Amino acid sequence: MQLVPYIVSHTQLSEKNVENTVALLNEDCTIPFISRYRKERTGNLDEVQIGEIVKYKEQFEALEKRKAAIIKAVEEQGSLTPELQAKLQNCTDLTSLEDLYLPFKKSKKTKAETARKNGLEPLAKIIMAQRNDEIEFMASKYLSEDVVNEDDALEGARHIISEWINERTDIRNQLRNQLERHALIVTKVVKTQIEDEKAQKFRDYFDWSEPLSRCPSHRFLAIMRAEKEGFIRVKIEIDDDRALEAIERRIIKSNNACAEQIEMAIADAYKRLLLPSLSNELLKSAKEKADTAAIQVFSKNLKQLLLGAPLGEKRILAIDPGFRTGCKVVCLDEQGDLKHNETIYPHPPQKDSSGAIKKISSLVDAYKIEAIAIGNGTASRETEQLVKRIQFKNPIEVFVVSEAGASIYSASKIARDEFPNYDVTVRGAVSIGRRLADPLAELVKIDAKSIGVGQYQHDVDQTQLKSSLDTVVESCVNSVGVNINTASVSLLSYVSGIGPKLAENIVTYRNENGAFGSREQIKKVPRLGGKAFEQSAGFLRIKDGENPLDDSAVHPESYDIVKRMVKDQGVPLTEIVGNKSVLQRINLKSYCTDTIGIPTLKDILSELEKPGLDRREKAKVFTFNQNIREITDLHQGQLLPGIVNNITNFGCFVDIGIKESGLIHISNLSDTFVKDVNEHVSLHQQVVVKVLDVDVKRKRIQLALHN
């Protein structure tokens, strides 16, 4: 099978669009670039569809690589026939491929291999022929020094037959089908661990059974974690009698002594070879599906978090709250540069609230602060209440900002390079302030899985997780665009076509030569060649540059078309940008070429109408219920403001201003059936919730979304 038909069979996209997209990928074009600037070639495919093409392209390439390795291995054994080679080359999935390879695997010494060395394969063939009633007599002919009696001979022959049965593709597929449809996942507690304190969170699975096909991903991953930590044992069960009967119907064609031997061999093959192997295969497949589901949840959450509302370029005072160690305070300018830092001690044990209020007031005045950011960790509520008591000369908005992952950033090489002369507490406070100004620009500095907006992120395939999250970050960065004159190395490295090394080169060039005045100047960055410029230029913005188009998503390759539009309208470019009435007069069909069609031209007009528009919402102030300080303050029926801080497949968690987040189970999100949690809530959404139940002992809060 060829690559393009393989992708088409899995995606149902048109062959031409797939072929063109594959060609672009082979030219080292990125997904954001292809989806944004090559719409005519791809048939206007979006990032998700192009991502699917990439996935199945990689899958096909892995399959072809495995085929080549298997064909070579079988050929070296001298067992490769033209028929087998054709079967191997025509395989369209890894499972079928591995089934065909199974008889040729050089495995450890098996019972069947021992029986063959003892000369028992002819006896096994006689039994399988099912035409001999004198099987005991036939067995006596195969006695030797290693085969002392007829029972030994028959047992050895059965081992060979068991292996043949195990290697039959039709039998493996039949049993696979039964397992997929009817398998139960069954768990039992390890008795020595039953009282272990760490095991108690897995108590539900001490004695558990359900159809594997109905086990949701989050539960399956919880069960797998419990087994990995040694608290439970997991096995797969099906109706053994039904499975055995199905195999017997395929093999046994007589009613004689041979049939009895085959029946015994079938039972042995099933118990010793088929069921363990295919159960493991099924669990592996279930794990892959659960991983994919969990990674999808994490990716959706991460995207919402990265595209969270920015406050923009404001002067910010940020506070990393604390009790005994005090609250770290930093003042940042509009570009997020650190201007001042110190520590205040408004909370126990020092309780210097009046000194803290004076200090915050004087800093707000001295640095012309426009907004205050407070981390949402320890002492957050107390610090927020303190700040809101202050009578500022000018209105100051106060925001509570998620600290998730801030400690990871504070101790990272990126943070040390940015602030070599400051400790982790100062870096943490800076990160909190910068997150308010621009969540995307700051969060790209943190390993995505440390941000904590997923489920079981440490249990899933880490390579797949990293790849998916990197794709999300890249998509978000390029959808928003990057100011090349203020962006960090971390942010620039996610721009289409750039990467870490070129990002460093850009910042070094900027430091040595000053701000970029035009996109054309980007070509002067060392090692940034024509391909990198083509892939990146449309996503790099230059504010207040020589050309207004440089602060837009119009790609430099389309500048000549814009010049023609400007000339035809008879007005300067500066008067066209943002001028809807002039733009509406432009007849797009007049500017179509062999490579640029209506989709790209519509994008150009949209950019000219609102160049450099940040599609993210603006940050909004939020206040928790000031009477709720801890879980004991909650009672059934209360309506409380909250912020969605995590989304899973089974519901969402909501921060209501206390240490414990509450859970809105999927069944309490709506009065109607909820298929996808993300259709009802989004990360960091401000919501009103109703308290349904409070379990103080287990620190669990059940909530419902109040509409």
Buried (B, 14 or more C-beta within 10 A) or exposed (E): EEBBEBBBEBBEBEEEBBBBBBEBBEEEBBBBBBBBBBBBBBBBBEBEBBBBBBBBBEBBEEBBEBBEEBBEBBEEEEEBEEEBBEBBEEBEEEBBBBBBBBBBEEEEEBBBBBBBEBBBBEBBEBBBEBEBEEBEEBBEEBBEEEBEEBEBBBBBBBBBBBBBBBBBEEBBBBBBEBBBEBBBBBBBBBEEBEEBEEBEEBEEBBEBEBEBBEBBBBBBBBBBBBBEBEBBEBBBBBEEEEBBEBBBEEBBEEEEBBBBBBBBBBBBBBEBBBBEBBBEBBBEBBBEEBBBBBBBBBBBBBBBBBBBBBBBBBBBBBBBBBBEEBBBBBBBBEEBEBEEBEBBBBBEEBEBBEEBBEBBBEBBEEBEBBBBBBBBBBBBBBBBEBBEEBEBEEEBBBBBBBBBBBBBBBEBEBBEEBBEEBEBBBBBBBBBBBBBBBBBBBBBBBEBBBBBBBBBBEBBBEEEBBBBBEBBBBBBBBBBBBBBBBBBBBBBBBBBBBBEEBBBBBBEBBEEEEBBBBBBBBBEBEEBEEEBBBBBBBBBBBBEBEBBBBBBBBBBBBBEBBEEBBEEBEEEBEEBBEBEEBBEEBEBEEBBEEEBBBBBBEBBBBBBBEBBEBEBEEBEEBEBBEEBBEBEBBEEEBEBBBBBBBBBBBBBBBBBBBEBBBBBBBEBBEEEEBEEBBEBBBBBBEBEBBBBEBEEEEEEBBBBBBE
